[in-house]
């Protein structure tokens, strides 16, 4: 799951330092969307 999270962070362009809570939420939503497909 960590690799999915890293992919989401990179894909969303928020892999620049420590992500904030909203970035993490967006990344989690992104991961869920991938898994559902």
Phi, psi and omega in degrees: 000331180297323179294323176299317181297315178298319179297316180297317180300315181293317182298321182277356177071025180250018180274045182239084183086199184282123178290147176273177186298322180294320178299318180296318178299315179299319180296318179296318178298320179299316179297314180301318180297321178295314183295324182291334183284000000 
